[in-house]
Amino acid sequence: MTLSASPAAEALVTLANEGGGHDSLNPYAIGGGALGALLLLLWITTRLNRDR
C-alpha cells in the first residue's frame, strides 16, 4: 500500500525544492526592511509610554 499526498501538498513540495523565489527579491533587503520596521515600531512604542 503506497501513501500518496494530495496534489496541493505535492505542488508545495515541488515549489520548496525549486526555491520558488523571484530573483529580484534580495533576502538581505527584506530582512533589513523588516528589522527597520520593527525598530521603528519599538521607537514609537517607547515614545508613547513615557509615563511608565
DRENTORKOL-3810 file (N, C-alpha, C; in nm, 4 decimals):
REM DRENTORKOL-3810
@n.u->0.0854; n.v->-0.1173; n.w->0.0000; ca.u->0.0000; ca.v->0.0000; ca.w->0.0000; c.u->0.0899; c.v->0.1234; c.w->0.0000
@n.u->0.0701; n.v->0.2105; n.w->-0.0948; ca.u->0.1500; ca.v->0.3327; ca.w->-0.1019; c.u->0.0666; c.v->0.4508; c.w->-0.0557
@n.u->0.1322; n.v->0.5399; n.w->0.0139; ca.u->0.0651; ca.v->0.6613; ca.w->0.0595; c.u->0.0894; c.v->0.7705; c.w->-0.0430
@n.u->-0.0149; n.v->0.8382; n.w->-0.0836; ca.u->0.0011; ca.v->0.9471; ca.w->-0.1798; c.u->-0.0485; c.v->1.0769; c.w->-0.1165
@n.u->0.0283; n.v->1.1814; n.w->-0.1403; ca.u->-0.0093; ca.v->1.3115; ca.w->-0.0879; c.u->-0.1106; c.v->1.3771; c.w->-0.1820
@n.u->-0.1759; n.v->1.4760; n.w->-0.1300; ca.u->-0.2725; ca.v->1.5480; ca.w->-0.2133; c.u->-0.1973; c.v->1.6295; c.w->-0.3188
@n.u->-0.2636; n.v->1.6648; n.w->-0.4270; ca.u->-0.1972; ca.v->1.7458; ca.w->-0.5307; c.u->-0.1452; c.v->1.8793; c.w->-0.4776
@n.u->-0.2154; n.v->1.9380; n.w->-0.3813; ca.u->-0.1700; ca.v->2.0651; ca.w->-0.3247; c.u->-0.0397; c.v->2.0459; c.w->-0.2481
@n.u->-0.0299; n.v->1.9383; n.w->-0.1731; ca.u->0.0927; ca.v->1.9114; ca.w->-0.0976; c.u->0.2089; c.v->1.8821; c.w->-0.1916
@n.u->0.1806; n.v->1.8088; n.w->-0.2989; ca.u->0.2860; ca.v->1.7803; ca.w->-0.3966; c.u->0.3342; c.v->1.9079; c.w->-0.4637
@n.u->0.2423; n.v->1.9995; n.w->-0.4914; ca.u->0.2799; ca.v->2.1277; ca.w->-0.5521; c.u->0.3663; c.v->2.2087; c.w->-0.4565
@n.u->0.3339; n.v->2.2069; n.w->-0.3280; ca.u->0.4142; ca.v->2.2804; ca.w->-0.2299; c.u->0.5535; c.v->2.2207; c.w->-0.2154
@n.u->0.5639; n.v->2.0897; n.w->-0.2183; ca.u->0.6948; ca.v->2.0248; ca.w->-0.2095; c.u->0.7780; c.v->2.0588; c.w->-0.3322
@n.u->0.7160; n.v->2.0565; n.w->-0.4489; ca.u->0.7876; ca.v->2.0926; ca.w->-0.5715; c.u->0.8331; c.v->2.2378; c.w->-0.5670
@n.u->0.7466; n.v->2.3260; n.w->-0.5197; ca.u->0.7816; ca.v->2.4675; ca.w->-0.5096; c.u->0.8956; c.v->2.4887; c.w->-0.4114
@n.u->0.8951; n.v->2.4174; n.w->-0.2992; ca.u->1.0017; ca.v->2.4304; ca.w->-0.1998; c.u->1.1340; c.v->2.3784; c.w->-0.2547
@n.u->1.1301; n.v->2.2709; n.w->-0.3324; ca.u->1.2531; ca.v->2.2154; ca.w->-0.3878; c.u->1.3139; c.v->2.3052; c.w->-0.4944
@n.u->1.2304; n.v->2.3764; n.w->-0.5682; ca.u->1.2799; ca.v->2.4623; ca.w->-0.6750; c.u->1.3234; c.v->2.5990; c.w->-0.6239
@n.u->1.2991; n.v->2.6296; n.w->-0.4995; ca.u->1.3308; ca.v->2.7613; ca.w->-0.4471; c.u->1.2075; c.v->2.8488; c.w->-0.4466
@n.u->1.1440; n.v->2.8635; n.w->-0.5597; ca.u->1.0179; ca.v->2.9339; ca.w->-0.5679; c.u->1.0251; c.v->3.0836; c.w->-0.5489
@n.u->1.1424; n.v->3.1405; n.w->-0.5291; ca.u->1.1508; ca.v->3.2837; ca.w->-0.5082; c.u->1.1832; c.v->3.3569; c.w->-0.6362
@n.u->1.1546; n.v->3.4835; n.w->-0.6368; ca.u->1.1889; ca.v->3.5675; ca.w->-0.7506; c.u->1.3353; c.v->3.6071; c.w->-0.7390
@n.u->1.4030; n.v->3.6164; n.w->-0.8519; ca.u->1.5432; ca.v->3.6554; ca.w->-0.8496; c.u->1.5605; c.v->3.7995; c.w->-0.8039
@n.u->1.4575; n.v->3.8815; n.w->-0.8197; ca.u->1.4686; ca.v->4.0220; ca.w->-0.7842; c.u->1.4538; c.v->4.0454; c.w->-0.6335
@n.u->1.4074; n.v->3.9456; n.w->-0.5595; ca.u->1.3897; ca.v->3.9622; ca.w->-0.4156; c.u->1.5199; c.v->3.9300; c.w->-0.3431
@n.u->1.5781; n.v->4.0306; n.w->-0.2808; ca.u->1.7020; ca.v->4.0131; ca.w->-0.2071; c.u->1.6676; c.v->3.9837; c.w->-0.0609
@n.u->1.7060; n.v->3.8672; n.w->-0.0088; ca.u->1.6692; ca.v->3.8344; ca.w->0.1296; c.u->1.7304; c.v->3.9303; c.w->0.2311
@n.u->1.8474; n.v->3.9856; n.w->0.2023; ca.u->1.9086; ca.v->4.0815; ca.w->0.2948; c.u->1.8308; c.v->4.2119; c.w->0.2982
@n.u->1.7794; n.v->4.2550; n.w->0.1839; ca.u->1.6984; ca.v->4.3771; ca.w->0.1793; c.u->1.5657; c.v->4.3562; c.w->0.2521
@n.u->1.5060; n.v->4.2404; n.w->0.2341; ca.u->1.3796; ca.v->4.2116; ca.w->0.3020; c.u->1.4010; c.v->4.2039; c.w->0.4530
@n.u->1.5069; n.v->4.1358; n.w->0.4944; ca.u->1.5373; ca.v->4.1263; ca.w->0.6379; c.u->1.5706; c.v->4.2616; c.w->0.6977
@n.u->1.6481; n.v->4.3409; n.w->0.6241; ca.u->1.6820; ca.v->4.4748; ca.w->0.6733; c.u->1.5599; c.v->4.5640; c.w->0.6829
@n.u->1.4712; n.v->4.5537; n.w->0.5845; ca.u->1.3480; ca.v->4.6324; ca.w->0.5894; c.u->1.2579; c.v->4.5907; c.w->0.7050
@n.u->1.2499; n.v->4.4602; n.w->0.7289; ca.u->1.1685; ca.v->4.4118; ca.w->0.8411; c.u->1.2285; c.v->4.4566; c.w->0.9741
@n.u->1.3607; n.v->4.4500; n.w->0.9850; ca.u->1.4270; ca.v->4.4960; ca.w->1.1072; c.u->1.4037; c.v->4.6445; c.w->1.1279
@n.u->1.4158; n.v->4.7221; n.w->1.0202; ca.u->1.3913; ca.v->4.8663; ca.w->1.0302; c.u->1.2488; c.v->4.8965; c.w->1.0738
@n.u->1.1526; n.v->4.8237; n.w->1.0176; ca.u->1.0125; ca.v->4.8457; ca.w->1.0541; c.u->0.9883; c.v->4.8106; c.w->1.2010
@n.u->1.0469; n.v->4.7015; n.w->1.2473; ca.u->1.0292; ca.v->4.6634; ca.w->1.3881; c.u->1.0961; c.v->4.7623; c.w->1.4822
@n.u->1.2138; n.v->4.8118; n.w->1.4443; ca.u->1.2802; ca.v->4.9123; ca.w->1.5273; c.u->1.1996; c.v->5.0418; c.w->1.5307
@n.u->1.1386; n.v->5.0796; n.w->1.4181; ca.u->1.0522; ca.v->5.1976; ca.w->1.4150; c.u->0.9320; c.v->5.1793; c.w->1.5064
@n.u->0.8701; n.v->5.0616; n.w->1.5018; ca.u->0.7574; ca.v->5.0346; ca.w->1.5910; c.u->0.7999; c.v->5.0356; c.w->1.7370
@n.u->0.9181; n.v->4.9838; n.w->1.7662; ca.u->0.9689; ca.v->4.9860; ca.w->1.9030; c.u->0.9916; c.v->5.1289; c.w->1.9491
@n.u->1.0486; n.v->5.2120; n.w->1.8622; ca.u->1.0738; ca.v->5.3511; ca.w->1.8972; c.u->0.9426; c.v->5.4249; c.w->1.9228
@n.u->0.8419; n.v->5.4029; n.w->1.8365; ca.u->0.7122; ca.v->5.4670; ca.w->1.8553; c.u->0.6494; c.v->5.4236; c.w->1.9870
@n.u->0.6588; n.v->5.2945; n.w->2.0174; ca.u->0.6001; ca.v->5.2423; ca.w->2.1410; c.u->0.6664; c.v->5.3031; c.w->2.2637
@n.u->0.7985; n.v->5.3147; n.w->2.2610; ca.u->0.8678; ca.v->5.3715; ca.w->2.3775; c.u->0.8403; c.v->5.5208; c.w->2.3901
@n.u->0.8152; n.v->5.5917; n.w->2.2819; ca.u->0.7827; ca.v->5.7352; ca.w->2.2905; c.u->0.6428; c.v->5.7548; c.w->2.3468
@n.u->0.5507; n.v->5.6640; n.w->2.3178; ca.u->0.4129; ca.v->5.6799; ca.w->2.3665; c.u->0.3955; c.v->5.6357; c.w->2.5102
@n.u->0.4902; n.v->5.5637; n.w->2.5673; ca.u->0.4795; ca.v->5.5120; ca.w->2.7045; c.u->0.5772; c.v->5.5833; c.w->2.7967
@n.u->0.5832; n.v->5.7152; n.w->2.7882; ca.u->0.6767; ca.v->5.7903; ca.w->2.8725; c.u->0.6341; c.v->5.7911; c.w->3.0193
@n.u->0.5070; n.v->5.7686; n.w->3.0480; ca.u->0.4583; ca.v->5.7764; ca.w->3.1853; c.u->0.4947; c.v->5.6549; c.w->3.2708
@n.u->0.5524; n.v->5.5544; n.w->3.2103; ca.u->0.5841; ca.v->5.4334; ca.w->3.2872; c.u->0.7288; c.v->5.4298; c.w->3.3269
END
